Amino acid sequence: MWPAWNRLAFVSRTKWTPGNGRATADTACAGDAMSAGLQGSFLAAMATTTESIASRFQAGHIYRRIDGIRLLSKAGLFDTDFLDVPAELDSLGSRVDDDYWTGTLKWNTVTQASSNCSDWTDGAATTNGDMHETAYTDLRSSAKREPCSFNLPVLCIQE
């Protein structure tokens, strides 16, 4: 049994396309968690122009993947520039090879509309948003930009 202070993180099985706001990504996370029988509330790790990823979650917790492996060896997922291991597992523990939307290069920064598909309301192929690659752990160099029309997973984190 894992200690109660551990929180879960997984890459969504549900692919998500920007256009209808971040709340729909939160809904995808909640649906994946429920389908996998996971307890608790899960939100998408996605920044907006008014809110960093870090501001959505309580500080000081240890986050782990579904297989029990910590994403960082210490508490404080959101005050670091990189993860010790990639999130890369979905809610059922299967490996995800897709990139995932974040809208930012850093966990603890508010982003610009040009990085997050206009606060996740623009799903056009002519605009771009920031994402991270599941196969890399260095958040400073693994970020990519892709058209906001791309259908990709999101990183879901337990509140």
N, C-alpha and C positions, 0 to 999 in steps of 0.2 A: 504494500500500500504506500502510495506517495504521500509525503507530508502535505498538509492543507495549504502551506504557503507556496507550493509550486503551482504555477499557472501554465496552461497549455497554449501552444501556437501551432497552427497548421496552414498549409497552402490549400485554398478552397478547391474542391472537386468541381464545383460549379464555375463555369467560365462567365466572365462579366465584361460588359462593354459600357464604357462611359456614355453619358447622355441623360440619365435620369437622376443624377445626384448620388452622393456617397451613401445615403440611407439605403439604397437598393443593394449596394455592396454589403452593408451590414446585414441585410436580410438574407443574402446568399450565405454569409458566414453562419448565421443562426440556423438556416436550413440544413447546411452540411453538418453542423454540430448535432442537431436533433436527429438527423438520419443515422448518424454514427453512435447515437446513444450517449453523447457527452453531456455532462451536467454543467450548468452555469451559463453565463451570457458571453457571447463572442462578438467583437467588432472588427471591422476591416482596418488594417494598419495603413491608412491613407491620409495624407495631409491635405489641407485646404489653405486658402489665403488668410484664414483667421485662426486656424488651429493646426498645431503640429501633431504628428503621430503620437509623440510622448504625452501630450496634454490629454489624450483620450483615455489614458490608462494610469492606474495608481503606481507611483514610483516605489522602487525597492523590492520588487518581487523577483523571484527566480522563474524564468520561463523555460519550458521544455517542449520538445516535440512529442508526438504521440507515442513514439518508442521509448520515451523516458530520458532521452539524451538532452542535456541542457544546451540552450542556444549560446549561452555564455557561462563561463565557469564561476562567475560571481553574480550577485543580484544587480539589477539596474540596467536592463536591456536598452533603455532609451537614452542613457548618458554615455554611450560608446559610439565609436565610428564604424565598428565592424563586429560581426558575429563570429564566435569561435567555430561553429558548425553551421551549414546552411539549413534553412527551415525545411526545404525540399520534400516533406512528407504531407500527404493529405489527411483528412480526418479519419480515414480507415487504415492509415499507415503505409499506403502505397506511395512510391516515389513519383514526384511531379517534376517533369523536365522543362515545363514552360516558365517563362519569366512571369513576374506578378507586378500589378500596378501598385505604386506607392505615391507618385506625384511629387517626390522630393528625393534629394540625395542624402539627407541626414534625418535621423529619427526625431531630433529635438528642434527642428526649424520649421517655421511657417514658410510656405512656398508661394510662388507666383502663379497666377492663372495660366501662364504659358507653360508651366510644368505639370499642371494637374487637370488638363482638359477643361479649363474654366470652371474650377471647383466641381469637376466631374459632371457638368451639365452639357458639355459639347462632345458629341460622338462622331464628329466629322473626320473624314480621311485626310483633310487638308490641315488639321492641327495635330500637335503632338503632345504626349505626356511622358513623364518619367516612370521608369519601372526598375526593378531589380531582378537579377538572374538567380534562380534557385541553386545553380551549380557553383556559384562563387560566394565567398563569405565577406570579402572586403567591400563594404558599402561605398567606399570612396571611389572605387574603380569599376564596380560591377554594374553601375547604373547605365541604362540605355534609354533612348527616346524612340517611341514608336507612334504611329498615327492613332488618334483617339478612337478610331473605328475598330481597333483590334479587340478581339474577344479573348481575354486572358483571365487567369485566376487572381485572387487577392490573398494577402497574408491575413489570416484570422487569428486574433489574440483574445484570450479570455480576460474579461474585466476583473 
